Structures are given as C-alpha cells and as structure tokens.
Amino acid sequence: MSPDPTRRVSDAVRNQWRQLGPPEKLLAGVGLALIAAGLLHVGVWVTQGGTLSGPISWRKPIVFPAALGAIQVCTAWVARHLKMRSWIAWITMGGLALTGLTQSSLVIVQQWRGTASHFNMFTTDTNAAIALVIAATTLPVTALFAVITWHSFSHIVASPARRLAIRFGMTLVSLGTLQGLTMIAHAVSTVPTRISAHPHPPYTFGAEGVMLISHLIALHGLLVMMLLLSSLHLGRQTEERQVWIVQLGALGYGSLWVVSTLETYSGHAPLGLGLTSLLLWGLPLATLTLAFGLALRPGGRAAMSADGGA
C-alpha cells in the first residue's frame, strides 16, 4: 500500500534537504528564516491591528520577507540540479542570502519606525539612505539571478519536466528582477513630476499602469512551477504526462505575465479594459488551473522518486 500524500511530501522534503550542498543550505536556511519573520508579523498584525494596504502597513513586513524567502528556498532547490563551480555557487547563493536578508530587514525596520521603506527619498536622510540601499541591492540580485538562469540552460541535470519548469521559472524570475530595475529607473525619472504634483505612486506607468503587478507575477513564476512539480509528485504522473502538464502550466502562467505586462505598459489599470481584460486574464488563469488539476489527478504510475531526483 503506497504511503499517504502527506508522508510522501514530508519524505521528499527531508531528502531534498539532505541533497543540498552547503551554499544551497545557506540560501534555503535564510529563506526559511525570512518566511518565519513574515509569519511572525502576521501575529503582530493580529494582536496589534492596523492596515494591510498602503506604503506604511503590516503587509510589507508580512509579504515582502515571506515571498522573498519562498523564492530563495526555490532557488536553492534549483541550484541542486545545476553543475556550478564551488566558488560560483558560494557567490550566487551567499549573495542572494545577504541581499535578501538586508532588504527584508530594512523593510521590517522601516515598518516598526512607522515610515515607508521603498522610494522614501524625500523625508529624512535616514529614510533616504535605507531606500537607496534597498534599491541599490536590486542590481546585484539581478546579476546573480542571471547567472543562475544561464546555468539552468547550460549546466543542468534534471528530468525533462523539471528541466522545463526550472528554465521557465528562472527566466521569469530574471525578467522580474529586470522589471524591478525599470521600476527604480522610472521612479527616478519621474521625481520632478511627483515632487510638484504627486499624481500617482512611483511605480505607476502612464495613466494607470501598475508596474508592481507584472513585476510580482514574474518573480513568483519559479514558486508556481515548483508547486506544479509538487502536484505532479502527489498525482504520481508518468514522465510523458509530466512534460506536457508543465508545458500547459507554463503557457498559462507565462500568458498571465504577458497580459499584465502589456496592460501595464500601455498605461491601463488592472482589468481596465473591461470584458477584454476579463478574457485576457481569464483564459490564462483557466489554463493554469487546468494544469494543476491534471497534475493532481492520479496518474498511471509513479514517475518521480521520493527524493525528487533528476
């Protein structure tokens, strides 16, 4: 009798951890700590109350470290499948751990100080310095993710489904970090307008385009692909089904990113095109949902080992 799904997942997680090298364990450990910090601030919000919207809210110390931590854990798992030289692994994993810890710590500190963290350049010298550090660390993060993404195409050892999911997810993460740089550049270029008129937040493009949405969709692409692979493991799909289900999921999620990007950089608000927007968002969401449904549907035989090996 096969073990229950919870047992299979817990066994896979333990085996995955054992197979991580020291650099990957460093990044995964920091990622888990950041997730814990986000969950801790959920408790703070529940006990103290307060808003979850706006630049000064408990949403920032909850969502920012938790989301960043999840991306770091997924990246550490990806690195296990890559043939990286030891020094490259230490630089990429250590660099992401350091920058992630720095950015998350500053976001948390600013919330406890009662002030905004991102783009807070015109209040006090301290706030400006913190905002500058958060923005400046985006550049090395972009470079480090680019190195990992390149390795995912040139030095990877994984099953076909994992290979596809890793490459797609890492490509989206790299695009997301590049979008982060464009958001910073846009914020800097619109400083005179915002100082004089304050028409909209610094990450608004054109009339109503919200750059943050497309940015976040891209950054979480790897996490979504890892969840899809986990669903395939629970459904015990055959290798052939794994590949085309991952392709279906990538099509759905990639289409979401394309739609959000086009909508944003055309200056439209999310779902700002009425029925057209509903169709443009609805079809990719339906495709992604179908991929997860097919992944969880019991397959013909187990094709993924408990340790999640390539």
C-alpha positions as CSV (number, residue, x, y, z in Angstrom):
1,M,0.0,0.0,0.0
2,S,1.5,3.4,-1.0
3,P,2.1,6.0,1.7
4,D,-0.4,8.8,2.0
5,P,0.3,12.1,0.2
6,T,1.4,13.9,3.4
7,R,4.0,11.2,4.1
8,R,5.3,11.3,0.5
9,V,5.7,15.1,0.7
10,S,7.5,15.1,4.1
11,D,9.8,12.3,2.9
12,A,10.6,14.3,-0.3
13,V,11.3,17.5,1.7
14,R,13.8,15.7,4.0
15,N,15.5,14.0,1.2
16,Q,15.8,17.3,-0.8
17,W,17.4,19.0,2.2
18,R,20.0,16.2,2.6
19,Q,20.9,16.6,-1.0
20,L,21.6,20.3,-0.8
21,G,25.2,21.4,-0.7
22,P,26.5,23.9,1.9
23,P,25.9,27.0,-0.3
24,E,22.3,25.9,-1.1
25,K,21.6,25.1,2.5
26,L,22.8,28.7,3.4
27,L,20.3,30.2,1.0
28,A,17.5,27.9,2.0
29,G,18.1,28.5,5.7
30,V,18.0,32.3,5.2
31,G,14.8,31.8,3.1
32,L,13.1,29.8,5.8
33,A,14.1,32.4,8.4
34,L,12.5,35.1,6.2
35,I,9.3,33.1,5.9
36,A,9.3,32.7,9.6
37,A,9.7,36.5,10.0
38,G,6.8,37.1,7.7
39,L,4.6,34.7,9.7
40,L,5.7,36.3,13.0
41,H,4.4,39.7,11.7
42,V,1.1,38.1,10.9
43,G,0.8,37.5,14.7
44,V,1.9,41.1,15.3
45,W,-0.8,42.4,12.9
46,V,-3.5,40.1,14.5
47,T,-2.6,41.3,18.0
48,Q,-2.0,45.0,17.3
49,G,-4.3,45.6,14.4
50,G,-3.7,48.1,11.7
51,T,-4.0,48.4,7.9
52,L,-2.7,46.0,5.3
53,S,-2.8,48.5,2.5
54,G,-0.6,51.4,1.6
55,P,3.2,52.0,1.8
56,I,3.1,52.0,5.7
57,S,1.3,48.8,6.6
58,W,1.9,45.4,8.2
59,R,1.5,44.0,4.7
60,K,5.1,45.0,4.0
61,P,6.9,43.0,6.8
62,I,4.5,40.1,6.2
63,V,4.5,39.7,2.5
64,F,8.0,41.0,1.5
65,P,10.2,38.7,3.6
66,A,7.9,35.7,3.2
67,A,7.7,36.0,-0.6
68,L,11.4,36.6,-0.9
69,G,12.1,33.7,1.4
70,A,10.0,31.4,-0.7
71,I,11.8,32.5,-3.8
72,Q,15.2,31.8,-2.1
73,V,14.1,28.3,-1.0
74,C,13.0,27.5,-4.5
75,T,16.3,28.9,-5.9
76,A,18.3,26.7,-3.5
77,W,16.4,23.7,-4.8
78,V,17.1,24.7,-8.4
79,A,20.8,25.1,-7.7
80,R,20.9,21.4,-6.6
81,H,20.2,20.5,-10.2
82,L,22.9,22.8,-11.6
83,K,26.6,22.0,-12.3
84,M,28.1,25.1,-10.8
85,R,31.7,25.5,-9.7
86,S,32.0,25.8,-5.9
87,W,33.0,29.4,-5.9
88,I,30.2,30.4,-8.3
89,A,27.7,28.5,-6.0
90,W,29.0,30.4,-2.9
91,I,28.9,33.8,-4.6
92,T,25.4,33.3,-6.1
93,M,23.8,31.6,-3.0
94,G,25.7,33.7,-0.5
95,G,25.0,36.9,-2.4
96,L,21.3,36.2,-2.7
97,A,21.1,35.3,1.0
98,L,22.9,38.5,2.0
99,T,20.9,40.9,-0.2
100,G,17.6,39.2,0.7
101,L,18.4,39.4,4.4
102,T,19.4,43.1,4.0
103,Q,16.3,44.1,2.0
104,S,13.9,42.3,4.3
105,S,15.5,43.6,7.5
106,L,15.3,47.2,6.2
107,V,11.6,46.8,5.2
108,I,10.8,45.4,8.7
109,V,12.8,48.2,10.4
110,Q,11.0,50.9,8.5
111,Q,7.6,49.5,9.3
112,W,8.5,49.5,13.0
113,R,9.7,53.0,12.6
114,G,6.4,53.9,11.2
115,T,7.6,55.1,7.8
116,A,7.7,53.8,4.2
117,S,10.6,51.6,3.0
118,H,10.6,51.7,-0.8
119,F,11.1,55.1,-2.7
120,N,11.1,57.0,0.6
121,M,13.7,59.5,-0.6
122,F,12.4,62.9,0.5
123,T,11.6,62.8,4.2
124,T,14.8,62.3,6.2
125,D,18.4,61.4,5.5
126,T,18.0,58.0,7.3
127,N,14.9,57.1,5.2
128,A,16.7,58.2,2.0
129,A,19.7,56.0,2.9
130,I,17.6,53.0,3.6
131,A,15.5,53.4,0.4
132,L,18.8,53.8,-1.5
133,V,20.2,50.5,-0.1
134,I,17.0,48.6,-0.9
135,A,17.1,50.0,-4.5
136,A,20.8,49.5,-5.0
137,T,20.8,45.9,-3.9
138,T,18.4,45.1,-6.7
139,L,21.3,45.4,-9.2
140,P,23.5,42.6,-7.8
141,V,20.3,40.5,-7.2
142,T,19.5,40.8,-10.9
143,A,23.1,39.8,-11.9
144,L,23.1,36.8,-9.6
145,F,19.7,35.5,-10.9
146,A,21.0,36.0,-14.4
147,V,24.0,33.7,-13.6
148,I,21.7,31.0,-12.2
149,T,19.3,31.3,-15.1
150,W,22.2,30.9,-17.6
151,H,23.4,27.8,-15.7
152,S,19.8,26.4,-15.9
153,F,20.1,26.4,-19.7
154,S,23.7,25.2,-20.0
155,H,24.6,23.2,-16.9
156,I,21.6,21.3,-15.6
157,V,21.0,17.7,-14.7
158,A,17.2,17.0,-14.2
159,S,14.3,15.1,-15.7
160,P,12.6,16.7,-18.7
161,A,9.7,18.1,-16.7
162,R,12.0,19.5,-14.0
163,R,14.3,21.0,-16.7
164,L,11.4,22.8,-18.3
165,A,9.9,24.0,-15.1
166,I,13.3,25.3,-13.8
167,R,14.2,27.1,-17.0
168,F,10.8,28.7,-17.3
169,G,10.7,29.7,-13.6
170,M,14.2,31.1,-13.6
171,T,13.6,33.0,-16.8
172,L,10.6,34.7,-15.2
173,V,12.5,35.5,-12.0
174,S,15.3,37.1,-14.1
175,L,12.7,39.1,-16.0
176,G,11.1,40.1,-12.7
177,T,14.3,41.5,-11.3
178,L,14.9,43.4,-14.6
179,Q,11.4,44.8,-14.2
180,G,12.4,45.9,-10.7
181,L,15.3,47.9,-12.1
182,T,13.0,49.5,-14.7
183,M,10.6,50.4,-11.8
184,I,13.5,52.1,-10.0
185,A,14.6,53.9,-13.2
186,H,11.0,55.0,-13.8
187,A,10.7,56.3,-10.2
188,V,13.9,58.3,-10.6
189,S,12.9,59.7,-13.9
190,T,9.5,60.9,-12.6
191,V,10.9,62.6,-9.5
192,P,10.3,66.2,-10.6
193,T,6.7,65.4,-11.6
194,R,5.9,63.6,-8.3
195,I,7.5,66.3,-6.2
196,S,5.5,69.1,-7.9
197,A,2.1,67.3,-8.4
198,H,2.2,63.9,-6.7
199,P,-0.1,62.5,-9.3
200,H,0.5,58.8,-8.6
201,P,2.9,56.4,-6.9
202,P,6.4,56.0,-8.3
203,Y,5.6,52.5,-9.8
204,T,2.6,53.7,-11.8
205,F,3.3,53.8,-15.5
206,G,1.4,56.2,-17.8
207,A,-2.1,57.0,-16.6
208,E,-2.9,53.9,-14.6
209,G,-0.5,51.1,-15.3
210,V,0.6,49.3,-12.1
211,M,4.2,48.1,-12.7
212,L,4.2,46.2,-9.5
213,I,1.7,43.6,-10.6
214,S,3.7,42.4,-13.6
215,H,6.9,42.5,-11.5
216,L,5.4,40.3,-8.8
217,I,3.9,37.8,-11.3
218,A,7.4,37.3,-12.8
219,L,9.2,37.0,-9.5
220,H,6.8,34.2,-8.4
221,G,7.0,32.2,-11.6
222,L,9.6,29.8,-10.1
223,L,7.4,29.3,-7.0
224,V,4.4,28.4,-9.1
225,M,6.4,26.0,-11.2
226,M,7.7,24.3,-8.0
227,L,4.2,24.0,-6.7
228,L,3.2,22.4,-10.0
229,L,6.1,19.9,-9.8
230,S,4.9,19.0,-6.2
231,S,1.4,18.5,-7.6
232,L,2.8,16.1,-10.2
233,H,4.6,14.2,-7.4
234,L,1.3,13.9,-5.5
235,G,-0.5,12.7,-8.6
236,R,2.3,10.3,-9.5
237,Q,2.2,11.2,-13.1
238,T,4.0,9.4,-15.9
239,E,7.1,11.1,-17.4
240,E,5.2,11.9,-20.6
241,R,2.3,13.5,-18.8
242,Q,4.7,15.5,-16.6
243,V,6.2,17.2,-19.5
244,W,3.0,18.3,-21.2
245,I,1.4,19.3,-17.9
246,V,4.3,21.5,-17.1
247,Q,4.1,23.0,-20.7
248,L,0.4,23.7,-20.1
249,G,1.2,25.4,-16.8
250,A,4.0,27.4,-18.3
251,L,1.7,28.5,-21.1
252,G,-1.0,29.7,-18.6
253,Y,1.3,31.5,-16.2
254,G,3.5,32.9,-19.0
255,S,0.4,34.3,-20.6
256,L,-0.6,35.9,-17.3
257,W,2.7,37.7,-17.2
258,V,2.4,38.8,-20.9
259,V,-1.1,40.2,-20.3
260,S,-0.2,42.0,-17.1
261,T,2.9,43.5,-18.8
262,L,1.1,44.7,-21.9
263,E,-1.7,46.1,-19.8
264,T,0.7,47.9,-17.5
265,Y,3.0,49.4,-20.2
266,S,0.0,50.6,-22.2
267,G,-1.0,52.7,-19.2
268,H,-4.1,50.7,-18.3
269,A,-5.2,49.7,-14.8
270,P,-5.5,46.0,-14.0
271,L,-8.7,44.8,-15.6
272,G,-9.0,48.3,-17.0
273,L,-10.2,47.1,-20.5
274,G,-13.5,45.7,-19.3
275,L,-14.7,42.5,-20.9
276,T,-11.4,42.3,-23.0
277,S,-9.4,42.3,-19.8
278,L,-11.6,39.6,-18.2
279,L,-11.0,37.3,-21.2
280,L,-7.3,38.1,-21.4
281,W,-6.8,37.3,-17.7
282,G,-9.4,34.5,-17.5
283,L,-8.1,32.3,-20.2
284,P,-4.5,32.0,-18.8
285,L,-5.9,31.5,-15.3
286,A,-8.2,28.7,-16.6
287,T,-5.2,27.1,-18.4
288,L,-3.1,27.3,-15.2
289,T,-5.9,25.9,-13.1
290,L,-6.3,23.0,-15.6
291,A,-2.6,22.2,-15.4
292,F,-2.8,21.9,-11.6
293,G,-6.0,19.8,-11.8
294,L,-4.4,17.4,-14.3
295,A,-1.2,17.2,-12.2
296,L,-3.2,16.2,-9.0
297,R,-5.3,13.7,-10.9
298,P,-3.9,10.2,-10.1
299,G,-1.6,9.0,-12.9
300,G,-0.8,5.6,-14.2
301,R,2.4,5.1,-12.3
302,A,4.9,6.9,-10.1
303,A,7.4,8.7,-12.2
304,M,9.1,10.9,-9.5
305,S,11.2,9.4,-6.8
306,A,10.7,10.3,-3.2
307,D,13.9,12.3,-3.2
308,G,12.8,14.4,-6.2
309,G,15.9,13.3,-8.1
310,A,16.5,14.3,-11.7
